[in-house]
Amino acid sequence: MAQSENDSCFIPLTGDGLAALIPSQLNDPFSSEPPEICKVAAADLCTFIEAQQGKWEQNFGFGTAKEGRVKGKMFGVLVVKNSAGQLGYLATFSGKFTGPSQPRIFVPSLFDVSTNNHFVTKGMLELGAMGRQILSLEAKDEVEAHEAALALRQKRKEKSQGLQEELFRNYNFLNSAGEEKNLLEIFADYNGMKPPSGAGECAAPKLLHYAFKNNLKVLAIAEFWWGKNARPLERIHRQHYPACENKCRPILGYMLGGGY
């Protein structure tokens, strides 16, 4: 794997016959069978992950023992061409990476934790303090204390909901036409509902947003699972999977149009 000097997230793809593997149009992200060009990109990314995972805090369940429970992760690849016509791909993962920072080659989250003076971090600390106060009140054998705990629980719930909505307002996605909407707007237009927790952090939407923002031509997309699982019926290591329905369908439908 060789990274582009101009863009740390653009990973060049080289080799004979790759052009013939590119589909005539972007494939359906909700299909479990990826285009052949995506299999090439995914294999390249797997080689990189296998070589680097020992250096990461994320515990995929391979190699030497690490702290924290074993947890696999969905990775995604988006095959693109840059403005120079060079073929390559973007890579990222769903959710967050364990550790203080993620490897630089991966497309980042749309949300910057420093936004609005770290409002999410501060909000989570406040919710934690309220939770501890509730437990303290509930431990007392007093009617007044239990009533105060109930009132504080409602206040904490309202604060949590407000914090979640503010977070969703700060996830702004570009579509293929260069238009921008936040998660609240996207889900309101799709089904009149609020986004589920974790919406906006799946691999496919992050990859497409980065490509649209950086004027990359999108060619093919796929996702695969990396890591072991405690239960055998969960995701299978290195197997390809379609984009998820409840979080990604509304977002990708807005980003790509065309009836997704």
Salt bridges, closest charged atoms under 4 A:
GLU33 OE2 - LYS39 NZ 2.96
GLU36 OE2 - LYS39 NZ 3.10
GLU126 OE1 - LYS159 NZ 2.63
GLU138 OE2 - ARG153 NE 2.96
GLU165 OE1 - ARG169 NH1 3.97
GLU165 OE2 - LYS194 NZ 2.36
ASP189 OD2 - LYS181 NZ 2.46
GLU201 OE2 - LYS96 NZ 3.19
GLU201 OE1 - LYS206 NZ 3.39
GLU234 OE2 - ARG231 NH2 2.66
GLU245 OE2 - ARG249 NH2 2.67
